[in-house]
Amino acid sequence: MRRDWAVAGHLETMWLMPQWSEADHYVVATAAGTIVCHVHESTFDYWGPNYGDHAMTGHGFFRPAEAEVLVGNPEKTMAEPGWAPETAQEQLVMMMDTDGRRLQAATV
């Protein structure tokens, strides 16, 4: 399965959209599909534990109507002034780490 991890500047995009020439439908995405298990592996690599020791995989864990590829096409949005996807999947892993540290500190 491939997913578009589009934390692509959503708040900034909401601020920019009313400034564009006309109101319309826009796709906020990165157009970069990442295989879901690669996201999991990179998360484990970042945090340290061995992915194989902790992850359980298999088709039994898939949703019954799982889409194989969910990747957005932001071509129209990218044509507007001031917009480009900003957050890469690797940055999401680091953001989760920051959130995890905050939660740990709050529970101590």
Beta strands, then each sheet from edge to edge (+ up, - down):
strand 1: 2-4
strand 2: 33-35
strand 3: 69-70
sheet 1: 2+ 1- 3-
end
